[in-house]
């Protein structure tokens, strides 16, 4: 009977070690997992960098996911909350995020289906809202925050 108990105990200890290792592996994998919406936003950001086109981001939900991915990759909390909610229109906020992601004026123009001159004018308006001087670079200001 003692031999049986010892054998059972060793089998249970061995199985416990196996399951502990498996659980650790699942924990490691879950730490790496991302949601499907985050994967879509990552692929859209890559597409915006490689071949920007109008309509890549189709709705506000996708824009919000893109904002989250840009915050994740380029740093969060770079724009004070009061500016996000009260002083910037959604279009201006989108422009700021695309600049934060280091997209060119030409790429941004393609994404919004406007001219590069319109992008420059929009940046000038945002610069005024941020009280930046004429010599300050809007792109450098947005990209270097935090």
Buried (B, 14 or more C-beta within 10 A) or exposed (E): EEEEEEEEEEEEEEEEEEEEEEEEEEEEEEEEEEEEBBEBBBEBBEEBEEEBEEEBBEEEEBBEBBBBBBBEEBEEEBBEEEBBEEEBEEEBBBBBBBBBBEBBBEBBBBBBEBEBEBBEEBBEEBBEEBEBEEEEEBBEBBBEBE
